Amino acid sequence: MRLKIAIQKSSHLSEQALSLLRKCGITFAQSKNKLFCYGLSLPLDLLYVRGDDIPQLLSDNICQLAIVGQNTVREFQFANPAIPVATELRVLNFGGCRFSIAVPEAFDYQGPACLAGKRIATSYPATLGHFLEQQGVVANPVKLSGSVEIAPKLGTADAIADIVSTGSTLQANALREVHEIDAITAALFRNSERFDKDAETLIDKLLKRIDGVQQAAESKYVMLHAPRHSVDKISELLPGAESPTVLPLEGQDDRVAVHAVCREGVFWDHIEDLREAGATAVLVMPIEKMLA
């Protein structure tokens, strides 16, 4: 069985999704219309589609997997509660943003309750409606397919609920972010169909490869010299997948070379502690792949 993975066409998410799959060792042959890619190294094919269509394609089993923003799937699920829910298999390390309420600078925002009776422009009315219901607020969502941030200037809305990344677009339209509703990133989803053993094995293989790529992206290979008596302390400072490798240094009985894998943030958090423990000649290198 060949599985189909849907990704957004002509978007930054599609480029990052394709890069991830290539790093997983998956190669593709592209069709002439550039909307379909045939998997060469694994029986996984790509479909380039509109992002908003992906949840329905998952539901209809047109595609079995998808890489798409969590906001897109959640909007579909809130709008269609009777349709089987897509399962989120992995949160991915790209596409990070947030779904937030933003208001004009002059708006005296004191919390969700002050949105009662207000017109709120959004491209995600079901998600906004779910949030308002949870808050016990009755407002008037105004659905817009694009340029949501300009609605208050046009007088068609009092506030907006939109995807925010850097916030620069809000500032350009004299809006300020006042309430984060949801943190969002890209994710790998599967539909609710039950597949045969071969298909499940293929999905498991893909997940293991994604895990390896993501772990490598977050980790560094650290090499350093240190006093032999400091090895235990350094091991505590650089927790990794396994115990560090300790090697003797030629002509230096009291010093060793320590090789370890750890998350980059952990290394920088403890750089001064490593120096105090006697670490010298520290070399930090990227890791291309890492498999458990």
C-alpha positions as CSV (number, residue, x, y, z in Angstrom):
1,M,0.0,0.0,0.0
2,R,1.2,3.5,-0.9
3,L,0.4,6.3,1.5
4,K,-0.2,9.9,0.5
5,I,1.0,12.8,2.5
6,A,-0.8,16.2,1.9
7,I,1.2,19.4,2.3
8,Q,0.3,23.0,1.5
9,K,1.3,24.2,-1.9
10,S,3.1,27.5,-2.3
11,S,3.8,28.3,1.3
12,H,6.7,28.5,3.8
13,L,5.3,25.4,5.4
14,S,5.5,23.3,2.2
15,E,9.2,24.2,1.8
16,Q,10.0,23.3,5.4
17,A,7.8,20.1,5.2
18,L,9.6,19.0,2.0
19,S,13.0,19.7,3.6
20,L,12.1,17.6,6.6
21,L,11.1,14.7,4.4
22,R,14.3,14.9,2.4
23,K,16.3,14.9,5.6
24,C,14.4,11.7,6.5
25,G,16.0,10.1,3.4
26,I,12.8,10.3,1.3
27,T,13.3,11.1,-2.4
28,F,10.5,12.1,-4.8
29,A,9.9,12.4,-8.5
30,Q,7.7,15.4,-9.3
31,S,4.8,15.2,-11.8
32,K,4.5,17.6,-14.7
33,N,1.8,19.6,-13.0
34,K,3.9,19.9,-9.9
35,L,0.9,18.9,-7.7
36,F,1.9,15.3,-7.1
37,C,5.3,13.8,-6.1
38,Y,5.9,10.0,-6.4
39,G,8.0,8.6,-3.5
40,L,11.1,6.8,-4.8
41,S,12.8,5.6,-1.7
42,L,9.7,4.7,0.2
43,P,6.0,4.2,-0.9
44,L,5.1,7.7,0.3
45,D,3.6,10.1,-2.2
46,L,3.1,13.9,-1.8
47,L,0.0,15.9,-2.7
48,Y,0.3,19.7,-2.9
49,V,-3.1,21.1,-2.0
50,R,-4.7,24.2,-0.3
51,G,-4.1,24.1,3.4
52,D,-7.7,24.6,4.2
53,D,-8.6,21.5,2.2
54,I,-6.2,19.2,4.1
55,P,-8.5,18.2,7.0
56,Q,-11.3,17.2,4.6
57,L,-8.8,15.2,2.5
58,L,-7.7,13.4,5.6
59,S,-11.3,12.7,6.6
60,D,-12.2,11.3,3.1
61,N,-9.0,9.2,3.1
62,I,-7.8,10.9,0.0
63,C,-4.6,11.3,1.9
64,Q,-3.6,9.2,4.9
65,L,-1.1,11.7,6.4
66,A,-0.6,15.4,6.4
67,I,1.9,18.0,7.4
68,V,-0.1,21.2,8.3
69,G,-0.5,23.8,10.9
70,Q,-2.4,22.7,14.0
71,N,-4.7,25.7,13.6
72,T,-6.0,24.4,10.3
73,V,-7.0,21.0,11.8
74,R,-8.4,22.4,15.0
75,E,-10.6,24.8,13.0
76,F,-12.0,21.9,11.0
77,Q,-12.6,19.8,14.1
78,F,-14.4,22.6,15.9
79,A,-16.5,23.3,12.9
80,N,-17.3,19.5,12.3
81,P,-17.5,17.8,15.7
82,A,-19.3,14.8,14.2
83,I,-16.4,13.9,11.8
84,P,-13.7,11.6,13.2
85,V,-10.8,13.5,14.6
86,A,-7.4,13.4,12.9
87,T,-4.7,12.2,15.2
88,E,-1.6,14.3,15.8
89,L,1.4,12.1,15.5
90,R,4.3,14.5,15.9
91,V,4.7,18.2,16.7
92,L,7.3,19.6,14.2
93,N,10.0,22.1,14.8
94,F,8.8,24.8,12.4
95,G,5.8,27.0,11.7
96,G,5.6,28.2,15.3
97,C,3.1,31.0,15.8
98,R,0.0,31.8,18.0
99,F,-3.7,32.4,17.6
100,S,-4.5,35.7,19.4
101,I,-6.9,38.4,20.0
102,A,-5.7,41.9,18.9
103,V,-7.4,45.2,19.4
104,P,-6.9,48.8,18.3
105,E,-4.5,50.8,20.4
106,A,-7.3,52.9,21.9
107,F,-9.4,49.8,22.9
108,D,-9.5,49.5,26.7
109,Y,-9.0,45.7,27.0
110,Q,-9.6,44.3,30.5
111,G,-10.0,40.6,29.6
112,P,-12.2,38.4,27.4
113,A,-15.4,39.6,29.1
114,C,-15.0,43.1,27.5
115,L,-15.4,41.4,24.0
116,A,-19.1,40.8,24.7
117,G,-21.2,42.2,21.9
118,K,-18.2,43.2,19.9
119,R,-17.5,42.3,16.3
120,I,-14.4,40.2,16.0
121,A,-12.9,39.6,12.5
122,T,-11.3,36.2,12.0
123,S,-10.4,33.5,9.4
124,Y,-11.1,30.9,12.1
125,P,-14.6,31.4,13.3
126,A,-15.1,28.0,14.8
127,T,-11.9,28.2,16.9
128,L,-12.9,31.7,18.0
129,G,-16.4,30.5,18.8
130,H,-15.0,27.7,20.9
131,F,-12.8,30.1,22.9
132,L,-15.7,32.6,23.4
133,E,-17.9,29.7,24.6
134,Q,-15.3,28.6,27.1
135,Q,-15.1,32.2,28.4
136,G,-18.9,32.6,28.6
137,V,-18.7,35.5,26.2
138,V,-21.3,36.3,23.5
139,A,-19.7,38.2,20.7
140,N,-20.2,38.6,16.9
141,P,-17.5,36.8,14.9
142,V,-17.0,38.3,11.4
143,K,-15.5,35.7,9.0
144,L,-12.9,37.0,6.6
145,S,-10.7,35.0,4.3
146,G,-7.8,37.4,4.3
147,S,-6.5,40.8,5.5
148,V,-8.1,40.3,8.8
149,E,-5.9,42.9,10.4
150,I,-7.4,45.8,8.3
151,A,-11.0,45.2,9.5
152,P,-10.9,47.6,12.5
153,K,-9.6,50.4,10.2
154,L,-12.4,49.7,7.8
155,G,-15.0,49.9,10.6
156,T,-16.1,46.3,10.0
157,A,-14.9,44.9,13.3
158,D,-14.0,46.1,16.8
159,A,-11.2,43.5,17.3
160,I,-9.6,40.6,15.4
161,A,-8.6,37.0,16.2
162,D,-5.7,36.0,13.9
163,I,-2.5,34.1,13.5
164,V,0.4,36.1,14.9
165,S,4.1,35.4,14.3
166,T,6.3,38.4,14.8
167,G,3.5,40.9,15.5
168,S,4.8,43.3,12.9
169,T,1.6,43.2,10.8
170,L,-0.4,44.1,13.9
171,Q,1.9,47.1,14.6
172,A,1.6,48.2,11.0
173,N,-2.2,48.4,11.4
174,A,-2.1,50.1,14.8
175,L,-3.2,46.9,16.6
176,R,-1.9,45.3,19.8
177,E,-2.0,41.7,20.8
178,V,-3.9,41.3,24.1
179,H,-4.8,37.6,24.6
180,E,-3.1,34.5,23.3
181,I,-5.8,31.9,22.7
182,D,-3.6,29.0,21.4
183,A,0.1,28.3,20.7
184,I,0.5,26.7,17.2
185,T,3.1,24.9,15.2
186,A,3.2,22.6,12.2
187,A,2.5,18.9,13.0
188,L,2.2,15.5,11.3
189,F,-1.4,14.2,11.3
190,R,-2.9,10.9,10.3
191,N,-6.6,10.2,9.6
192,S,-8.8,7.8,11.6
193,E,-8.7,4.9,9.1
194,R,-7.3,1.6,10.2
195,F,-4.5,0.4,7.9
196,D,-2.9,-2.9,7.3
197,K,0.3,-4.1,8.9
198,D,2.5,-2.9,6.1
199,A,1.1,0.6,6.2
200,E,1.4,0.8,10.0
201,T,5.0,-0.3,9.7
202,L,5.7,2.4,7.1
203,I,4.2,5.1,9.4
204,D,6.3,3.8,12.3
205,K,9.4,4.0,10.1
206,L,8.6,7.6,9.1
207,L,8.0,8.6,12.7
208,K,11.4,7.1,13.8
209,R,13.2,9.0,11.0
210,I,11.4,12.3,11.9
211,D,12.4,11.7,15.6
212,G,16.0,11.2,14.5
213,V,16.0,14.4,12.4
214,Q,14.4,16.5,15.2
215,Q,16.7,15.2,17.9
216,A,19.7,16.0,15.7
217,A,18.5,19.5,15.1
218,E,18.2,20.1,18.8
219,S,21.4,18.5,19.8
220,K,25.1,19.1,19.4
221,Y,28.2,16.9,19.6
222,V,30.5,18.3,22.2
223,M,34.2,17.4,22.5
224,L,36.4,18.8,25.3
225,H,39.5,18.1,27.4
226,A,39.1,17.9,31.2
227,P,40.7,16.7,34.4
228,R,40.0,13.0,34.9
229,H,38.5,13.7,38.4
230,S,35.9,16.1,36.7
231,V,34.4,13.5,34.4
232,D,31.4,12.8,36.7
233,K,30.7,16.5,37.2
234,I,30.9,17.2,33.4
235,S,28.6,14.2,32.7
236,E,26.0,15.8,35.0
237,L,26.3,19.1,33.2
238,L,25.9,17.6,29.8
239,P,23.1,15.1,30.0
240,G,22.6,13.3,26.7
241,A,21.2,10.2,25.1
242,E,23.9,8.0,26.6
243,S,26.9,8.3,28.9
244,P,29.7,10.4,27.4
245,T,32.7,8.7,25.8
246,V,35.9,9.2,27.8
247,L,39.3,8.8,26.0
248,P,42.9,9.1,27.4
249,L,45.1,11.9,26.2
250,E,48.5,11.0,25.0
251,G,51.1,11.9,27.6
252,Q,48.6,13.3,30.1
253,D,47.6,10.8,32.7
254,D,45.5,13.3,34.7
255,R,43.5,14.6,31.7
256,V,41.0,13.0,29.3
257,A,39.0,13.8,26.2
258,V,35.2,13.8,26.8
259,H,32.8,13.3,23.9
260,A,29.1,13.8,24.6
261,V,25.8,14.6,22.8
262,C,23.5,17.1,24.5
263,R,20.9,19.7,23.6
264,E,22.4,23.0,22.5
265,G,20.5,24.9,25.1
266,V,21.8,22.7,27.9
267,F,25.4,23.3,26.7
268,W,25.0,27.1,26.7
269,D,23.3,27.0,30.1
270,H,26.3,25.3,31.6
271,I,29.2,26.7,29.7
272,E,30.6,28.6,32.7
273,D,30.2,25.6,34.9
274,L,32.1,23.5,32.4
275,R,35.0,25.9,32.5
276,E,35.0,25.9,36.3
277,A,35.2,22.1,36.2
278,G,38.4,22.4,34.1
279,A,37.0,21.9,30.6
280,T,39.3,23.2,27.8
281,A,39.6,22.9,24.1
282,V,35.8,22.8,23.8
283,L,34.5,22.0,20.3
284,V,30.8,22.0,19.5
285,M,29.6,20.4,16.2
286,P,26.2,20.0,14.5
287,I,24.7,16.6,14.1
288,E,23.0,15.6,10.8
289,K,21.2,12.5,12.0
290,M,20.6,10.8,15.3
291,L,18.8,7.5,15.8
292,A,18.0,6.0,19.2
